[in-house]
Structures are given as structure tokens and as C-alpha cells.
Amino acid sequence: MPLSTIAFTTTTFSLYWTARDPSDPLSRVRWCALSALVGSVSEVPLDKAKIKMAGSLPRALILALARVPLGAMMLFATDYAIEPPPNSKS
């Protein structure tokens, strides 16, 4: 497993699962967005292939930021599937 993937998953999941309020959907959304942002930024310095393809570190960072919404939505969906909010009817 590439080192950049380890950095991404470690920062994203550890930040999200420890900081969110499971009973507050807005808290979940906020922490999903922040966790995905931190995870995407943390992997860039370690992802040599992405830097090389992008041509520079700043461009690689912009490419990584494009994944933040997708990462946040996937994290939110995973959390909702594992632990629905207490007042939901699922």
C-alpha cells in the first residue's frame, strides 16, 4: 500500500470518527468535509506520482482538493450506513 494512501486514510478516518457528534447530522457533515480536506492535503507530499503528473507540488495540491467533495460524501454515506442518526427511520 502506498505511503500516501496510509496518510490519507489515517488522517481522514481518525479525525472524523473521533470528532463527530453521532446525534447531530450537521456535525457529521462538517466533520466529513474537514476530514476529507485534511486527508487529501496530508497525502500530497508523499504522492510522488501525483506531483510528477501534475508538474509541481501546487498543482498536485489542486488536484487533491478536487477529491474532497467525493471523499466527504463517501465518508458520510459510510457513517450513515453504520450508525444512522437516532431520530431517523431507516
PDB file of N, CA, C and O in Angstrom:
ATOM      1  N   MET A   1       0.848  -1.171   0.000  1.00  0.00           N
ATOM      2  CA  MET A   1       0.000   0.000   0.000  1.00  0.00           C
ATOM      3  C   MET A   1       0.898   1.241   0.000  1.00  0.00           C
ATOM      4  O   MET A   1       1.817   1.341   0.813  1.00  0.00           O
ATOM      5  N   PRO A   2       0.637   2.180  -0.905  1.00  0.00           N
ATOM      6  CA  PRO A   2       1.475   3.387  -0.959  1.00  0.00           C
ATOM      7  C   PRO A   2       1.389   4.204   0.326  1.00  0.00           C
ATOM      8  O   PRO A   2       0.354   4.242   0.992  1.00  0.00           O
ATOM      9  N   LEU A   3       2.477   4.842   0.651  1.00  0.00           N
ATOM     10  CA  LEU A   3       2.542   5.657   1.861  1.00  0.00           C
ATOM     11  C   LEU A   3       1.512   6.775   1.841  1.00  0.00           C
ATOM     12  O   LEU A   3       0.970   7.129   2.888  1.00  0.00           O
ATOM     13  N   SER A   4       1.230   7.338   0.667  1.00  0.00           N
ATOM     14  CA  SER A   4       0.246   8.419   0.586  1.00  0.00           C
ATOM     15  C   SER A   4      -1.153   7.920   0.948  1.00  0.00           C
ATOM     16  O   SER A   4      -1.934   8.660   1.547  1.00  0.00           O
ATOM     17  N   THR A   5      -1.475   6.689   0.596  1.00  0.00           N
ATOM     18  CA  THR A   5      -2.777   6.121   0.940  1.00  0.00           C
ATOM     19  C   THR A   5      -2.904   5.943   2.442  1.00  0.00           C
ATOM     20  O   THR A   5      -3.967   6.189   3.012  1.00  0.00           O
ATOM     21  N   ILE A   6      -1.842   5.522   3.077  1.00  0.00           N
ATOM     22  CA  ILE A   6      -1.852   5.363   4.533  1.00  0.00           C
ATOM     23  C   ILE A   6      -2.058   6.710   5.208  1.00  0.00           C
ATOM     24  O   ILE A   6      -2.828   6.815   6.162  1.00  0.00           O
ATOM     25  N   ALA A   7      -1.378   7.735   4.723  1.00  0.00           N
ATOM     26  CA  ALA A   7      -1.545   9.079   5.297  1.00  0.00           C
ATOM     27  C   ALA A   7      -2.979   9.566   5.126  1.00  0.00           C
ATOM     28  O   ALA A   7      -3.560  10.133   6.051  1.00  0.00           O
ATOM     29  N   PHE A   8      -3.547   9.344   3.945  1.00  0.00           N
ATOM     30  CA  PHE A   8      -4.916   9.787   3.679  1.00  0.00           C
ATOM     31  C   PHE A   8      -5.909   9.093   4.603  1.00  0.00           C
ATOM     32  O   PHE A   8      -6.696   9.754   5.281  1.00  0.00           O
ATOM     33  N   THR A   9      -5.876   7.775   4.633  1.00  0.00           N
ATOM     34  CA  THR A   9      -6.862   7.044   5.427  1.00  0.00           C
ATOM     35  C   THR A   9      -6.689   7.280   6.919  1.00  0.00           C
ATOM     36  O   THR A   9      -7.674   7.407   7.646  1.00  0.00           O
ATOM     37  N   THR A  10      -5.461   7.340   7.373  1.00  0.00           N
ATOM     38  CA  THR A  10      -5.224   7.558   8.802  1.00  0.00           C
ATOM     39  C   THR A  10      -5.755   8.908   9.254  1.00  0.00           C
ATOM     40  O   THR A  10      -6.478   8.990  10.246  1.00  0.00           O
ATOM     41  N   THR A  11      -5.407   9.955   8.543  1.00  0.00           N
ATOM     42  CA  THR A  11      -5.861  11.287   8.966  1.00  0.00           C
ATOM     43  C   THR A  11      -7.361  11.454   8.774  1.00  0.00           C
ATOM     44  O   THR A  11      -8.035  12.013   9.640  1.00  0.00           O
ATOM     45  N   THR A  12      -7.888  10.981   7.660  1.00  0.00           N
ATOM     46  CA  THR A  12      -9.319  11.157   7.394  1.00  0.00           C
ATOM     47  C   THR A  12     -10.170  10.428   8.420  1.00  0.00           C
ATOM     48  O   THR A  12     -11.029  11.033   9.062  1.00  0.00           O
ATOM     49  N   PHE A  13      -9.937   9.145   8.575  1.00  0.00           N
ATOM     50  CA  PHE A  13     -10.790   8.367   9.462  1.00  0.00           C
ATOM     51  C   PHE A  13     -10.565   8.679  10.935  1.00  0.00           C
ATOM     52  O   PHE A  13     -11.526   8.756  11.701  1.00  0.00           O
ATOM     53  N   SER A  14      -9.326   8.858  11.340  1.00  0.00           N
ATOM     54  CA  SER A  14      -9.098   9.128  12.765  1.00  0.00           C
ATOM     55  C   SER A  14      -9.676  10.476  13.170  1.00  0.00           C
ATOM     56  O   SER A  14     -10.228  10.602  14.262  1.00  0.00           O
ATOM     57  N   LEU A  15      -9.562  11.469  12.328  1.00  0.00           N
ATOM     58  CA  LEU A  15     -10.138  12.778  12.650  1.00  0.00           C
ATOM     59  C   LEU A  15     -11.659  12.699  12.686  1.00  0.00           C
ATOM     60  O   LEU A  15     -12.286  13.202  13.618  1.00  0.00           O
ATOM     61  N   TYR A  16     -12.244  12.078  11.690  1.00  0.00           N
ATOM     62  CA  TYR A  16     -13.706  12.038  11.607  1.00  0.00           C
ATOM     63  C   TYR A  16     -14.337  11.242  12.745  1.00  0.00           C
ATOM     64  O   TYR A  16     -15.222  11.742  13.439  1.00  0.00           O
ATOM     65  N   TRP A  17     -13.887  10.013  12.934  1.00  0.00           N
ATOM     66  CA  TRP A  17     -14.555   9.145  13.911  1.00  0.00           C
ATOM     67  C   TRP A  17     -14.378   9.622  15.344  1.00  0.00           C
ATOM     68  O   TRP A  17     -15.205   9.311  16.201  1.00  0.00           O
ATOM     69  N   THR A  18     -13.320  10.367  15.620  1.00  0.00           N
ATOM     70  CA  THR A  18     -13.124  10.844  16.990  1.00  0.00           C
ATOM     71  C   THR A  18     -13.771  12.195  17.251  1.00  0.00           C
ATOM     72  O   THR A  18     -14.021  12.536  18.407  1.00  0.00           O
ATOM     73  N   ALA A  19     -14.049  12.976  16.209  1.00  0.00           N
ATOM     74  CA  ALA A  19     -14.520  14.345  16.427  1.00  0.00           C
ATOM     75  C   ALA A  19     -16.020  14.537  16.214  1.00  0.00           C
ATOM     76  O   ALA A  19     -16.602  15.448  16.803  1.00  0.00           O
ATOM     77  N   ARG A  20     -16.653  13.720  15.404  1.00  0.00           N
ATOM     78  CA  ARG A  20     -18.050  13.972  15.068  1.00  0.00           C
ATOM     79  C   ARG A  20     -18.990  13.689  16.230  1.00  0.00           C
ATOM     80  O   ARG A  20     -18.680  12.906  17.128  1.00  0.00           O
ATOM     81  N   ASP A  21     -20.156  14.350  16.191  1.00  0.00           N
ATOM     82  CA  ASP A  21     -21.221  14.083  17.151  1.00  0.00           C
ATOM     83  C   ASP A  21     -22.234  13.190  16.439  1.00  0.00           C
ATOM     84  O   ASP A  21     -22.933  13.659  15.540  1.00  0.00           O
ATOM     85  N   PRO A  22     -22.330  11.921  16.816  1.00  0.00           N
ATOM     86  CA  PRO A  22     -23.187  10.993  16.080  1.00  0.00           C
ATOM     87  C   PRO A  22     -24.670  11.361  16.100  1.00  0.00           C
ATOM     88  O   PRO A  22     -25.427  10.918  15.236  1.00  0.00           O
ATOM     89  N   SER A  23     -25.087  12.154  17.062  1.00  0.00           N
ATOM     90  CA  SER A  23     -26.505  12.511  17.143  1.00  0.00           C
ATOM     91  C   SER A  23     -26.841  13.780  16.366  1.00  0.00           C
ATOM     92  O   SER A  23     -28.012  14.153  16.280  1.00  0.00           O
ATOM     93  N   ASP A  24     -25.845  14.447  15.801  1.00  0.00           N
ATOM     94  CA  ASP A  24     -26.065  15.706  15.089  1.00  0.00           C
ATOM     95  C   ASP A  24     -25.645  15.568  13.623  1.00  0.00           C
ATOM     96  O   ASP A  24     -24.451  15.522  13.328  1.00  0.00           O
ATOM     97  N   PRO A  25     -26.619  15.501  12.696  1.00  0.00           N
ATOM     98  CA  PRO A  25     -26.268  15.347  11.276  1.00  0.00           C
ATOM     99  C   PRO A  25     -25.402  16.490  10.736  1.00  0.00           C
ATOM    100  O   PRO A  25     -24.538  16.257   9.890  1.00  0.00           O
ATOM    101  N   LEU A  26     -25.617  17.701  11.205  1.00  0.00           N
ATOM    102  CA  LEU A  26     -24.805  18.822  10.741  1.00  0.00           C
ATOM    103  C   LEU A  26     -23.352  18.671  11.193  1.00  0.00           C
ATOM    104  O   LEU A  26     -22.429  19.031  10.461  1.00  0.00           O
ATOM    105  N   SER A  27     -23.155  18.144  12.386  1.00  0.00           N
ATOM    106  CA  SER A  27     -21.800  17.873  12.868  1.00  0.00           C
ATOM    107  C   SER A  27     -21.136  16.825  11.982  1.00  0.00           C
ATOM    108  O   SER A  27     -19.951  16.933  11.665  1.00  0.00           O
ATOM    109  N   ARG A  28     -21.889  15.827  11.590  1.00  0.00           N
ATOM    110  CA  ARG A  28     -21.350  14.788  10.709  1.00  0.00           C
ATOM    111  C   ARG A  28     -20.907  15.383   9.376  1.00  0.00           C
ATOM    112  O   ARG A  28     -19.833  15.058   8.871  1.00  0.00           O
ATOM    113  N   VAL A  29     -21.741  16.257   8.808  1.00  0.00           N
ATOM    114  CA  VAL A  29     -21.415  16.871   7.517  1.00  0.00           C
ATOM    115  C   VAL A  29     -20.161  17.730   7.633  1.00  0.00           C
ATOM    116  O   VAL A  29     -19.264  17.644   6.794  1.00  0.00           O
ATOM    117  N   ARG A  30     -20.101  18.552   8.667  1.00  0.00           N
ATOM    118  CA  ARG A  30     -18.927  19.417   8.866  1.00  0.00           C
ATOM    119  C   ARG A  30     -17.651  18.604   9.018  1.00  0.00           C
ATOM    120  O   ARG A  30     -16.636  18.899   8.386  1.00  0.00           O
ATOM    121  N   TRP A  31     -17.709  17.579   9.860  1.00  0.00           N
ATOM    122  CA  TRP A  31     -16.504  16.782  10.099  1.00  0.00           C
ATOM    123  C   TRP A  31     -16.136  15.929   8.893  1.00  0.00           C
ATOM    124  O   TRP A  31     -14.959  15.633   8.686  1.00  0.00           O
ATOM    125  N   CYS A  32     -17.121  15.529   8.093  1.00  0.00           N
ATOM    126  CA  CYS A  32     -16.807  14.821   6.838  1.00  0.00           C
ATOM    127  C   CYS A  32     -16.008  15.724   5.917  1.00  0.00           C
ATOM    128  O   CYS A  32     -14.989  15.313   5.364  1.00  0.00           O
ATOM    129  N   ALA A  33     -16.473  16.957   5.753  1.00  0.00           N
ATOM    130  CA  ALA A  33     -15.785  17.897   4.859  1.00  0.00           C
ATOM    131  C   ALA A  33     -14.381  18.202   5.361  1.00  0.00           C
ATOM    132  O   ALA A  33     -13.422  18.169   4.589  1.00  0.00           O
ATOM    133  N   LEU A  34     -14.257  18.496   6.639  1.00  0.00           N
ATOM    134  CA  LEU A  34     -12.942  18.824   7.194  1.00  0.00           C
ATOM    135  C   LEU A  34     -11.998  17.622   7.139  1.00  0.00           C
ATOM    136  O   LEU A  34     -10.823  17.771   6.802  1.00  0.00           O
ATOM    137  N   SER A  35     -12.497  16.459   7.461  1.00  0.00           N
ATOM    138  CA  SER A  35     -11.658  15.255   7.443  1.00  0.00           C
ATOM    139  C   SER A  35     -11.184  14.922   6.037  1.00  0.00           C
ATOM    140  O   SER A  35     -10.026  14.554   5.839  1.00  0.00           O
ATOM    141  N   ALA A  36     -12.072  15.049   5.065  1.00  0.00           N
ATOM    142  CA  ALA A  36     -11.678  14.788   3.677  1.00  0.00           C
ATOM    143  C   ALA A  36     -10.641  15.805   3.209  1.00  0.00           C
ATOM    144  O   ALA A  36      -9.714  15.457   2.478  1.00  0.00           O
ATOM    145  N   LEU A  37     -10.795  17.050   3.625  1.00  0.00           N
ATOM    146  CA  LEU A  37      -9.825  18.088   3.267  1.00  0.00           C
ATOM    147  C   LEU A  37      -8.457  17.789   3.873  1.00  0.00           C
ATOM    148  O   LEU A  37      -7.441  17.827   3.179  1.00  0.00           O
ATOM    149  N   VAL A  38      -8.435  17.495   5.156  1.00  0.00           N
ATOM    150  CA  VAL A  38      -7.168  17.200   5.837  1.00  0.00           C
ATOM    151  C   VAL A  38      -6.515  15.952   5.239  1.00  0.00           C
ATOM    152  O   VAL A  38      -5.302  15.926   5.028  1.00  0.00           O
ATOM    153  N   GLY A  39      -7.309  14.927   4.968  1.00  0.00           N
ATOM    154  CA  GLY A  39      -6.764  13.709   4.377  1.00  0.00           C
ATOM    155  C   GLY A  39      -6.167  13.945   3.003  1.00  0.00           C
ATOM    156  O   GLY A  39      -5.084  13.446   2.696  1.00  0.00           O
ATOM    157  N   SER A  40      -6.869  14.702   2.178  1.00  0.00           N
ATOM    158  CA  SER A  40      -6.372  14.981   0.826  1.00  0.00           C
ATOM    159  C   SER A  40      -5.087  15.791   0.847  1.00  0.00           C
ATOM    160  O   SER A  40      -4.166  15.527   0.074  1.00  0.00           O
ATOM    161  N   VAL A  41      -5.027  16.771   1.727  1.00  0.00           N
ATOM    162  CA  VAL A  41      -3.824  17.605   1.817  1.00  0.00           C
ATOM    163  C   VAL A  41      -2.655  16.816   2.410  1.00  0.00           C
ATOM    164  O   VAL A  41      -1.509  17.015   2.008  1.00  0.00           O
ATOM    165  N   SER A  42      -2.932  15.934   3.350  1.00  0.00           N
ATOM    166  CA  SER A  42      -1.849  15.194   4.009  1.00  0.00           C
ATOM    167  C   SER A  42      -1.160  14.192   3.087  1.00  0.00           C
ATOM    168  O   SER A  42       0.002  13.851   3.307  1.00  0.00           O
ATOM    169  N   GLU A  43      -1.854  13.722   2.069  1.00  0.00           N
ATOM    170  CA  GLU A  43      -1.245  12.725   1.191  1.00  0.00           C
ATOM    171  C   GLU A  43      -0.375  13.335   0.096  1.00  0.00           C
ATOM    172  O   GLU A  43       0.498  12.655  -0.443  1.00  0.00           O
ATOM    173  N   VAL A  44      -0.595  14.595  -0.239  1.00  0.00           N
ATOM    174  CA  VAL A  44       0.092  15.197  -1.389  1.00  0.00           C
ATOM    175  C   VAL A  44       1.616  15.138  -1.283  1.00  0.00           C
ATOM    176  O   VAL A  44       2.253  14.711  -2.246  1.00  0.00           O
ATOM    177  N   PRO A  45       2.236  15.538  -0.179  1.00  0.00           N
ATOM    178  CA  PRO A  45       3.708  15.498  -0.144  1.00  0.00           C
ATOM    179  C   PRO A  45       4.293  14.096  -0.308  1.00  0.00           C
ATOM    180  O   PRO A  45       5.449  13.949  -0.706  1.00  0.00           O
ATOM    181  N   LEU A  46       3.510  13.078  -0.007  1.00  0.00           N
ATOM    182  CA  LEU A  46       4.000  11.701  -0.085  1.00  0.00           C
ATOM    183  C   LEU A  46       3.694  11.028  -1.423  1.00  0.00           C
ATOM    184  O   LEU A  46       4.214   9.949  -1.704  1.00  0.00           O
ATOM    185  N   ASP A  47       2.864  11.650  -2.241  1.00  0.00           N
ATOM    186  CA  ASP A  47       2.448  11.053  -3.512  1.00  0.00           C
ATOM    187  C   ASP A  47       3.312  11.585  -4.650  1.00  0.00           C
ATOM    188  O   ASP A  47       2.949  12.542  -5.334  1.00  0.00           O
ATOM    189  N   LYS A  48       4.451  10.951  -4.834  1.00  0.00           N
ATOM    190  CA  LYS A  48       5.423  11.400  -5.845  1.00  0.00           C
ATOM    191  C   LYS A  48       4.855  11.295  -7.260  1.00  0.00           C
ATOM    192  O   LYS A  48       5.155  12.137  -8.107  1.00  0.00           O
ATOM    193  N   ALA A  49       4.043  10.278  -7.526  1.00  0.00           N
ATOM    194  CA  ALA A  49       3.467  10.116  -8.863  1.00  0.00           C
ATOM    195  C   ALA A  49       2.517  11.266  -9.189  1.00  0.00           C
ATOM    196  O   ALA A  49       2.528  11.789 -10.304  1.00  0.00           O
ATOM    197  N   LYS A  50       1.703  11.654  -8.223  1.00  0.00           N
ATOM    198  CA  LYS A  50       0.768  12.752  -8.459  1.00  0.00           C
ATOM    199  C   LYS A  50       1.517  14.056  -8.708  1.00  0.00           C
ATOM    200  O   LYS A  50       1.137  14.832  -9.586  1.00  0.00           O
ATOM    201  N   ILE A  51       2.569  14.299  -7.949  1.00  0.00           N
ATOM    202  CA  ILE A  51       3.365  15.519  -8.127  1.00  0.00           C
ATOM    203  C   ILE A  51       4.010  15.522  -9.511  1.00  0.00           C
ATOM    204  O   ILE A  51       4.030  16.546 -10.194  1.00  0.00           O
ATOM    205  N   LYS A  52       4.533  14.375  -9.911  1.00  0.00           N
ATOM    206  CA  LYS A  52       5.188  14.278 -11.224  1.00  0.00           C
ATOM    207  C   LYS A  52       4.176  14.475 -12.363  1.00  0.00           C
ATOM    208  O   LYS A  52       4.465  15.180 -13.330  1.00  0.00           O
ATOM    209  N   MET A  53       3.014  13.865 -12.253  1.00  0.00           N
ATOM    210  CA  MET A  53       1.993  14.019 -13.294  1.00  0.00           C
ATOM    211  C   MET A  53       1.465  15.448 -13.361  1.00  0.00           C
ATOM    212  O   MET A  53       1.205  15.970 -14.445  1.00  0.00           O
ATOM    213  N   ALA A  54       1.306  16.079 -12.198  1.00  0.00           N
ATOM    214  CA  ALA A  54       0.786  17.447 -12.159  1.00  0.00           C
ATOM    215  C   ALA A  54       1.830  18.463 -12.591  1.00  0.00           C
ATOM    216  O   ALA A  54       1.483  19.549 -13.055  1.00  0.00           O
ATOM    217  N   GLY A  55       3.092  18.126 -12.444  1.00  0.00           N
ATOM    218  CA  GLY A  55       4.158  19.035 -12.852  1.00  0.00           C
ATOM    219  C   GLY A  55       4.736  19.856 -11.725  1.00  0.00           C
ATOM    220  O   GLY A  55       5.849  20.370 -11.841  1.00  0.00           O
ATOM    221  N   SER A  56       4.002  19.989 -10.637  1.00  0.00           N
ATOM    222  CA  SER A  56       4.514  20.735  -9.484  1.00  0.00           C
ATOM    223  C   SER A  56       3.669  20.406  -8.252  1.00  0.00           C
ATOM    224  O   SER A  56       2.557  19.887  -8.360  1.00  0.00           O
ATOM    225  N   LEU A  57       4.215  20.714  -7.102  1.00  0.00           N
ATOM    226  CA  LEU A  57       3.505  20.459  -5.846  1.00  0.00           C
ATOM    227  C   LEU A  57       2.214  21.275  -5.744  1.00  0.00           C
ATOM    228  O   LEU A  57       1.192  20.717  -5.345  1.00  0.00           O
ATOM    229  N   PRO A  58       2.209  22.570  -6.086  1.00  0.00           N
ATOM    230  CA  PRO A  58       0.946  23.324  -6.007  1.00  0.00           C
ATOM    231  C   PRO A  58      -0.158  22.764  -6.916  1.00  0.00           C
ATOM    232  O   PRO A  58      -1.325  22.731  -6.527  1.00  0.00           O
ATOM    233  N   ARG A  59       0.205  22.336  -8.098  1.00  0.00           N
ATOM    234  CA  ARG A  59      -0.796  21.736  -8.994  1.00  0.00           C
ATOM    235  C   ARG A  59      -1.301  20.407  -8.443  1.00  0.00           C
ATOM    236  O   ARG A  59      -2.486  20.094  -8.561  1.00  0.00           O
ATOM    237  N   ALA A  60      -0.420  19.640  -7.852  1.00  0.00           N
ATOM    238  CA  ALA A  60      -0.833  18.372  -7.243  1.00  0.00           C
ATOM    239  C   ALA A  60      -1.800  18.626  -6.093  1.00  0.00           C
ATOM    240  O   ALA A  60      -2.745  17.864  -5.889  1.00  0.00           O
ATOM    241  N   LEU A  61      -1.565  19.690  -5.351  1.00  0.00           N
ATOM    242  CA  LEU A  61      -2.470  20.053  -4.259  1.00  0.00           C
ATOM    243  C   LEU A  61      -3.853  20.406  -4.800  1.00  0.00           C
ATOM    244  O   LEU A  61      -4.864  20.005  -4.224  1.00  0.00           O
ATOM    245  N   ILE A  62      -3.904  21.143  -5.886  1.00  0.00           N
ATOM    246  CA  ILE A  62      -5.193  21.490  -6.501  1.00  0.00           C
ATOM    247  C   ILE A  62      -5.921  20.228  -6.965  1.00  0.00           C
ATOM    248  O   ILE A  62      -7.133  20.106  -6.782  1.00  0.00           O
ATOM    249  N   LEU A  63      -5.189  19.296  -7.561  1.00  0.00           N
ATOM    250  CA  LEU A  63      -5.803  18.031  -7.979  1.00  0.00           C
ATOM    251  C   LEU A  63      -6.354  17.260  -6.780  1.00  0.00           C
ATOM    252  O   LEU A  63      -7.431  16.669  -6.857  1.00  0.00           O
ATOM    253  N   ALA A  64      -5.617  17.269  -5.686  1.00  0.00           N
ATOM    254  CA  ALA A  64      -6.071  16.565  -4.484  1.00  0.00           C
ATOM    255  C   ALA A  64      -7.326  17.222  -3.914  1.00  0.00           C
ATOM    256  O   ALA A  64      -8.217  16.531  -3.421  1.00  0.00           O
ATOM    257  N   LEU A  65      -7.400  18.536  -3.977  1.00  0.00           N
ATOM    258  CA  LEU A  65      -8.567  19.243  -3.447  1.00  0.00           C
ATOM    259  C   LEU A  65      -9.832  18.940  -4.245  1.00  0.00           C
ATOM    260  O   LEU A  65     -10.941  19.057  -3.724  1.00  0.00           O
ATOM    261  N   ALA A  66      -9.669  18.555  -5.493  1.00  0.00           N
ATOM    262  CA  ALA A  66     -10.830  18.204  -6.311  1.00  0.00           C
ATOM    263  C   ALA A  66     -11.532  16.948  -5.787  1.00  0.00           C
ATOM    264  O   ALA A  66     -12.709  16.729  -6.075  1.00  0.00           O
ATOM    265  N   ARG A  67     -10.820  16.136  -5.029  1.00  0.00           N
ATOM    266  CA  ARG A  67     -11.412  14.903  -4.481  1.00  0.00           C
ATOM    267  C   ARG A  67     -12.111  15.106  -3.149  1.00  0.00           C
ATOM    268  O   ARG A  67     -12.776  14.188  -2.669  1.00  0.00           O
ATOM    269  N   VAL A  68     -11.987  16.260  -2.543  1.00  0.00           N
ATOM    270  CA  VAL A  68     -12.558  16.483  -1.212  1.00  0.00           C
ATOM    271  C   VAL A  68     -14.070  16.244  -1.181  1.00  0.00           C
ATOM    272  O   VAL A  68     -14.533  15.532  -0.290  1.00  0.00           O
ATOM    273  N   PRO A  69     -14.865  16.799  -2.102  1.00  0.00           N
ATOM    274  CA  PRO A  69     -16.314  16.549  -2.025  1.00  0.00           C
ATOM    275  C   PRO A  69     -16.678  15.068  -2.129  1.00  0.00           C
ATOM    276  O   PRO A  69     -17.551  14.591  -1.403  1.00  0.00           O
ATOM    277  N   LEU A  70     -16.020  14.347  -3.017  1.00  0.00           N
ATOM    278  CA  LEU A  70     -16.300  12.919  -3.159  1.00  0.00           C
ATOM    279  C   LEU A  70     -15.929  12.162  -1.882  1.00  0.00           C
ATOM    280  O   LEU A  70     -16.694  11.323  -1.406  1.00  0.00           O
ATOM    281  N   GLY A  71     -14.761  12.461  -1.337  1.00  0.00           N
ATOM    282  CA  GLY A  71     -14.340  11.810  -0.100  1.00  0.00           C
ATOM    283  C   GLY A  71     -15.287  12.095   1.050  1.00  0.00           C
ATOM    284  O   GLY A  71     -15.589  11.205   1.845  1.00  0.00           O
ATOM    285  N   ALA A  72     -15.755  13.330   1.142  1.00  0.00           N
ATOM    286  CA  ALA A  72     -16.682  13.698   2.214  1.00  0.00           C
ATOM    287  C   ALA A  72     -18.015  12.970   2.060  1.00  0.00           C
ATOM    288  O   ALA A  72     -18.576  12.480   3.040  1.00  0.00           O
ATOM    289  N   MET A  73     -18.516  12.901   0.835  1.00  0.00           N
ATOM    290  CA  MET A  73     -19.794  12.205   0.608  1.00  0.00           C
ATOM    291  C   MET A  73     -19.683  10.713   0.905  1.00  0.00           C
ATOM    292  O   MET A  73     -20.598  10.123   1.479  1.00  0.00           O
ATOM    293  N   MET A  74     -18.570  10.108   0.518  1.00  0.00           N
ATOM    294  CA  MET A  74     -18.389   8.678   0.789  1.00  0.00           C
ATOM    295  C   MET A  74     -18.272   8.411   2.288  1.00  0.00           C
ATOM    296  O   MET A  74     -18.807   7.424   2.792  1.00  0.00           O
ATOM    297  N   LEU A  75     -17.578   9.284   2.987  1.00  0.00           N
ATOM    298  CA  LEU A  75     -17.433   9.137   4.433  1.00  0.00           C
ATOM    299  C   LEU A  75     -18.783   9.292   5.127  1.00  0.00           C
ATOM    300  O   LEU A  75     -19.108   8.529   6.036  1.00  0.00           O
ATOM    301  N   PHE A  76     -19.566  10.277   4.700  1.00  0.00           N
ATOM    302  CA  PHE A  76     -20.895  10.489   5.277  1.00  0.00           C
ATOM    303  C   PHE A  76     -21.794   9.284   5.018  1.00  0.00           C
ATOM    304  O   PHE A  76     -22.500   8.833   5.920  1.00  0.00           O
ATOM    305  N   ALA A  77     -21.772   8.763   3.799  1.00  0.00           N
ATOM    306  CA  ALA A  77     -22.604   7.607   3.465  1.00  0.00           C
ATOM    307  C   ALA A  77     -22.204   6.375   4.279  1.00  0.00           C
ATOM    308  O   ALA A  77     -23.061   5.621   4.737  1.00  0.00           O
ATOM    309  N   THR A  78     -20.912   6.182   4.452  1.00  0.00           N
ATOM    310  CA  THR A  78     -20.430   5.059   5.255  1.00  0.00           C
ATOM    311  C   THR A  78     -20.882   5.194   6.700  1.00  0.00           C
ATOM    312  O   THR A  78     -21.350   4.228   7.303  1.00  0.00           O
ATOM    313  N   ASP A  79     -20.743   6.386   7.251  1.00  0.00           N
ATOM    314  CA  ASP A  79     -21.149   6.619   8.637  1.00  0.00           C
ATOM    315  C   ASP A  79     -22.650   6.416   8.797  1.00  0.00           C
ATOM    316  O   ASP A  79     -23.093   5.793   9.762  1.00  0.00           O
ATOM    317  N   TYR A  80     -23.430   6.933   7.866  1.00  0.00           N
ATOM    318  CA  TYR A  80     -24.881   6.800   7.954  1.00  0.00           C
ATOM    319  C   TYR A  80     -25.298   5.336   7.861  1.00  0.00           C
ATOM    320  O   TYR A  80     -26.236   4.917   8.539  1.00  0.00           O
ATOM    321  N   ALA A  81     -24.612   4.556   7.030  1.00  0.00           N
ATOM    322  CA  ALA A  81     -24.937   3.134   6.892  1.00  0.00           C
ATOM    323  C   ALA A  81     -24.589   2.356   8.155  1.00  0.00           C
ATOM    324  O   ALA A  81     -25.311   1.439   8.548  1.00  0.00           O
ATOM    325  N   ILE A  82     -23.479   2.726   8.788  1.00  0.00           N
ATOM    326  CA  ILE A  82     -23.046   2.026  10.001  1.00  0.00           C
ATOM    327  C   ILE A  82     -23.868   2.447  11.207  1.00  0.00           C
ATOM    328  O   ILE A  82     -24.275   1.612  12.015  1.00  0.00           O
ATOM    329  N   GLU A  83     -24.107   3.745  11.323  1.00  0.00           N
ATOM    330  CA  GLU A  83     -24.783   4.275  12.503  1.00  0.00           C
ATOM    331  C   GLU A  83     -25.743   5.394  12.098  1.00  0.00           C
ATOM    332  O   GLU A  83     -25.362   6.565  12.112  1.00  0.00           O
ATOM    333  N   PRO A  84     -26.990   5.047  11.736  1.00  0.00           N
ATOM    334  CA  PRO A  84     -27.955   6.085  11.362  1.00  0.00           C
ATOM    335  C   PRO A  84     -28.214   7.024  12.538  1.00  0.00           C
ATOM    336  O   PRO A  84     -28.090   6.616  13.693  1.00  0.00           O
ATOM    337  N   PRO A  85     -28.576   8.286  12.254  1.00  0.00           N
ATOM    338  CA  PRO A  85     -28.900   9.208  13.346  1.00  0.00           C
ATOM    339  C   PRO A  85     -30.035   8.641  14.194  1.00  0.00           C
ATOM    340  O   PRO A  85     -30.883   7.914  13.675  1.00  0.00           O
ATOM    341  N   PRO A  86     -30.066   8.957  15.480  1.00  0.00           N
ATOM    342  CA  PRO A  86     -31.054   8.359  16.377  1.00  0.00           C
ATOM    343  C   PRO A  86     -32.503   8.653  15.994  1.00  0.00           C
ATOM    344  O   PRO A  86     -33.383   7.844  16.289  1.00  0.00           O
ATOM    345  N   ASN A  87     -32.773   9.777  15.352  1.00  0.00           N
ATOM    346  CA  ASN A  87     -34.153  10.128  15.033  1.00  0.00           C
ATOM    347  C   ASN A  87     -34.555   9.750  13.610  1.00  0.00           C
ATOM    348  O   ASN A  87     -35.621  10.159  13.149  1.00  0.00           O
ATOM    349  N   SER A  88     -33.728   8.981  12.908  1.00  0.00           N
ATOM    350  CA  SER A  88     -34.061   8.595  11.529  1.00  0.00           C
ATOM    351  C   SER A  88     -34.851   7.294  11.527  1.00  0.00           C
ATOM    352  O   SER A  88     -34.762   6.486  12.452  1.00  0.00           O
ATOM    353  N   LYS A  89     -35.619   7.116  10.469  1.00  0.00           N
ATOM    354  CA  LYS A  89     -36.403   5.884  10.318  1.00  0.00           C
ATOM    355  C   LYS A  89     -35.848   5.117   9.137  1.00  0.00           C
ATOM    356  O   LYS A  89     -36.331   5.259   8.015  1.00  0.00           O
ATOM    357  N   SER A  90     -34.831   4.301   9.386  1.00  0.00           N
ATOM    358  CA  SER A  90     -34.232   3.538   8.298  1.00  0.00           C
ATOM    359  C   SER A  90     -34.329   2.064   8.549  1.00  0.00           C
ATOM    360  O   SER A  90     -33.872   1.267   7.729  1.00  0.00           O
TER     361      SER A  90
END
